[in-house]
Amino acid sequence: MQEQKLYGRRDGAVGHLVFNNPAKLNAVSLDMWASFADILKDFDADPEIRCLVVSGSGGKAFVSGADISKFESERANAEAQVRYDAISKEGYESLYNFSKPTIAKITGYCIGGGMNLAACCDLRYCNEGARFGVPAAKLGLGYGFLRIERFSRIVGLPRAMEFLFTAKQYSSKEAHDMGLVHGVAATDAELDAMVDGITGAIAQNAPLTIALAKAAAREIAKPESKQASAIFSSLAWSCLDSGLAISRAAALASPMVSGAFWAMAPVMPSTMASSSASAAIPCTRPMS
């Protein structure tokens, strides 16, 4: 039986999406992209999954980009290129729009398409041996507007231009210094522990509050004219109105802090104040 080059697995409340093509440094082919979105849909629909970790097998690469050996068969002409772009775009967008927190766990090379995958994740952590780069200029490939836009939001447009113009590779320290990754671990075992700590913290927190924060972040990334910001005030009050929010505030906050919290809170809209607690969306229930 042929080993799957892309697979999903579950570890408690954490979903894992693993690129498993280590012989080619986890380069991605069309058949891998074809199953990518389906795995994410299954994880997104599972209320027990609270976050997603994306990683590469073998320890030498996260994802090293597109499988160049398949270019002649998968991107031989304009029609084939359009098909490849549509399928890969569906994969990238399904990761970017995944409703739960996503974490890129990066070991070794994170190159080209791997950079785009990492940029589609909410958080990124790597080992000291990680290397980052966008070699599109060396290969004569176009790096699309959306990719550049997302990447530049993370590291800034001038740094993104340096990546693209020079096609050079950057170390894990450089990646951390520019804000591309949130943390660097000395060893793979320490990286596992670092990511486990993040996913454990996420799993213990209120899923609706987290889903609201992620949805707001995605909305902020849109042009202001297309932002649907008004709905987030109501959603935020739904969290506050739930029993979980009140019980946690009472358990964790001193009287002084608790009083300051309520004093700083905005005045609840009358429409929200008149609604019953039973009508609120509970923070213990994931947002669909």
C-alpha positions in Angstrom: 0.0 0.0 0.0 1.4 3.4 -1.0 2.1 5.7 1.8 -0.1 8.8 1.9 1.9 12.0 1.0 -0.6 14.2 2.9 -2.7 13.0 5.8 -4.6 14.2 8.8 -4.6 12.8 12.3 -6.2 13.8 15.6 -4.4 14.0 19.0 -7.1 14.9 21.6 -8.4 18.4 20.8 -5.7 19.0 18.2 -5.9 18.2 14.6 -2.7 17.6 12.7 -2.2 18.0 8.9 1.1 16.5 7.9 2.9 16.8 4.6 4.6 13.4 4.1 6.8 13.5 1.1 10.2 13.5 2.9 12.2 12.1 -0.1 11.4 15.3 -1.9 11.6 17.6 1.2 7.8 17.6 1.4 7.4 19.2 -2.0 3.8 19.5 -3.0 2.2 17.8 -6.0 -1.3 18.2 -7.5 -2.5 14.9 -5.9 -1.5 16.3 -2.5 -3.4 19.5 -3.0 -6.5 17.6 -4.2 -7.0 16.1 -0.7 -5.9 19.1 1.3 -9.2 21.0 1.5 -11.2 17.8 2.3 -9.0 17.1 5.4 -9.5 20.7 6.6 -13.3 20.5 6.1 -13.4 17.4 8.3 -11.4 19.0 11.0 -13.4 22.2 10.8 -16.7 20.3 11.2 -15.5 18.4 14.2 -16.5 20.3 17.4 -13.9 18.4 19.4 -11.0 19.8 17.4 -10.0 23.1 18.9 -6.9 24.0 16.8 -4.8 22.7 13.9 -1.1 22.1 13.6 0.5 22.0 10.1 3.8 20.2 9.8 6.1 18.3 7.5 7.5 14.8 8.1 11.2 13.7 8.1 12.7 16.6 10.1 14.4 18.2 7.1 11.6 20.3 5.7 8.2 21.8 6.5 7.3 22.3 2.9 10.0 23.0 0.2 7.5 24.4 -2.4 6.0 22.8 -5.5 7.3 19.5 -6.8 9.3 20.7 -9.7 9.7 17.2 -11.1 5.9 17.3 -11.8 5.9 20.6 -13.7 5.9 18.9 -17.1 3.0 16.6 -16.3 0.9 19.0 -14.1 1.7 22.4 -15.5 2.7 21.7 -19.1 0.4 24.3 -20.8 -1.8 27.2 -20.0 -4.9 25.0 -19.4 -3.0 22.7 -17.0 -1.5 25.7 -15.2 -5.0 27.2 -14.6 -6.2 23.9 -13.2 -3.2 23.6 -10.9 -3.6 27.2 -9.7 -7.3 26.7 -9.0 -6.7 23.5 -6.9 -3.7 24.9 -5.0 -5.6 28.2 -4.3 -8.5 26.2 -2.8 -6.0 24.6 -0.5 -4.4 27.9 0.6 -7.7 29.6 1.1 -9.2 26.7 3.1 -6.2 27.0 5.4 -6.4 30.8 5.7 -10.1 30.7 6.3 -10.1 27.7 8.7 -12.3 28.8 11.6 -10.0 27.6 14.4 -6.5 28.6 15.3 -3.8 27.3 13.0 -0.2 26.7 13.9 2.7 26.1 11.5 5.3 23.8 13.1 8.4 24.4 10.9 11.4 22.1 10.8 14.1 22.6 8.2 13.2 24.2 4.8 10.2 26.5 4.5 10.5 27.5 0.9 8.2 29.0 -1.8 4.8 27.4 -1.4 5.9 26.5 2.2 6.2 30.2 2.9 2.7 30.7 1.6 1.3 27.9 3.8 3.1 29.3 6.8 1.7 32.8 6.1 -1.8 31.3 5.9 -1.5 30.1 9.5 -2.2 32.2 12.5 1.0 31.3 14.4 4.4 30.0 13.4 7.1 28.2 15.4 10.3 26.7 14.1 13.5 24.9 15.1 17.0 26.4 14.9 17.7 24.6 11.6 14.7 26.2 9.8 15.4 28.1 6.6 13.0 30.5 4.9 12.9 31.8 1.3 10.9 32.6 -1.8 12.9 31.4 -4.9 10.3 32.5 -7.4 12.7 34.9 -9.1 15.3 32.2 -9.6 12.8 29.9 -11.1 11.0 32.5 -13.3 7.7 31.9 -11.5 5.1 34.6 -10.6 4.4 35.1 -6.9 0.8 36.3 -6.9 -0.6 39.5 -5.3 -2.5 37.7 -2.5 0.6 35.8 -1.4 2.7 39.0 -1.4 -0.1 40.9 0.5 -0.4 38.3 3.2 3.4 37.9 3.6 3.9 41.7 3.8 1.3 42.0 6.5 3.5 39.7 8.6 7.0 41.0 7.9 6.3 44.4 6.4 6.4 45.3 2.7 10.1 46.3 2.5 11.2 43.0 4.0 8.8 41.0 1.7 10.4 42.8 -1.3 13.8 41.8 -0.1 12.7 38.2 0.0 11.2 38.3 -3.5 14.0 40.4 -5.2 17.0 38.5 -3.8 15.4 35.0 -3.6 17.9 34.4 -0.7 17.3 32.1 2.3 17.0 33.4 5.9 17.9 31.7 9.1 15.5 31.0 12.0 17.0 33.8 14.0 16.5 36.3 11.1 12.9 34.9 10.8 12.3 35.5 14.5 13.8 39.0 14.4 11.6 40.1 11.6 8.4 38.6 13.2 7.9 35.8 10.7 8.0 33.2 13.5 6.8 33.6 17.1 9.3 31.3 18.7 12.5 29.3 17.9 13.3 26.0 19.7 16.8 24.6 19.9 15.8 21.0 19.1 12.9 19.2 17.5 11.8 17.9 20.9 11.8 21.4 22.3 9.8 22.5 19.3 7.2 19.8 20.0 7.0 20.9 23.6 6.7 24.6 22.6 3.8 23.9 20.1 2.1 21.5 22.6 2.1 24.3 25.2 0.4 26.6 22.7 -2.2 24.1 21.6 -2.8 23.1 25.3 -3.5 26.7 26.2 -5.9 27.2 23.2 -7.8 24.0 24.1 -8.4 25.2 27.6 -9.9 28.5 26.5 -13.4 29.5 25.4 -13.8 28.4 21.7 -16.3 31.1 20.8 -14.1 33.8 22.2 -11.2 32.5 20.1 -13.3 32.0 17.0 -14.5 35.7 17.4 -10.9 36.9 17.7 -9.9 35.0 14.6 -12.9 36.1 12.6 -12.2 39.7 13.6 -8.5 39.4 12.5 -9.6 38.1 9.1 -12.1 41.0 8.8 -9.3 43.5 9.7 -7.2 42.1 6.9 -9.9 43.2 4.4 -10.2 46.7 2.9 -12.1 48.9 5.3 -14.9 49.4 2.8 -15.5 45.6 2.9 -15.3 45.1 6.6 -18.4 43.9 8.5 -17.2 45.3 11.8 -20.7 46.1 13.3 -21.6 42.4 13.8 -18.6 41.9 16.1 -19.9 44.1 18.9 -23.0 41.8 19.2 -20.9 38.7 19.0 -18.6 40.0 21.7 -21.6 40.7 24.0 -22.8 37.2 23.4 -19.5 36.0 24.8 -19.7 38.3 27.8 -23.4 37.4 28.4 -22.5 33.7 28.8 -22.2 32.0 32.1 -18.7 31.0 31.3 -17.4 34.6 31.0 -19.1 35.6 34.3 -18.0 32.5 36.3 -14.4 32.9 35.1 -14.2 36.6 35.9 -15.5 35.8 39.4 -13.1 33.0 40.0 -10.0 34.7 38.6 -10.3 38.4 39.4 -10.0 40.1 42.8 -12.8 42.5 43.7 -10.6 45.5 42.6 -9.8 44.0 39.2 -13.4 42.7 38.7 -14.7 46.2 39.5 -12.3 47.8 37.1 -13.3 45.3 34.4 -16.9 46.2 34.6 -16.1 49.9 34.9 -14.1 49.7 31.7 -16.7 47.7 29.8 -18.8 49.7 27.3 -22.4 50.2 28.0 -24.4 47.2 26.8 -26.7 48.0 23.9 -30.4 48.0 25.0 -31.2 45.3 22.5 -28.5 43.1 24.1 -29.5 44.0 27.7 -33.1 43.0 27.0 -32.2 39.6 25.7 -32.2 36.6 28.1 -29.0 34.7 29.0 -30.6 31.6 27.5 -30.7 33.4 24.1 -27.0 34.2 24.1 -24.4 32.1 22.2 -22.5 30.3 24.9 -18.7 30.6 24.9 -18.5 26.9 25.6 -19.9 26.1 22.2 -17.8 26.5 19.0 -18.9 29.0 16.4 -20.1 27.3 13.3 
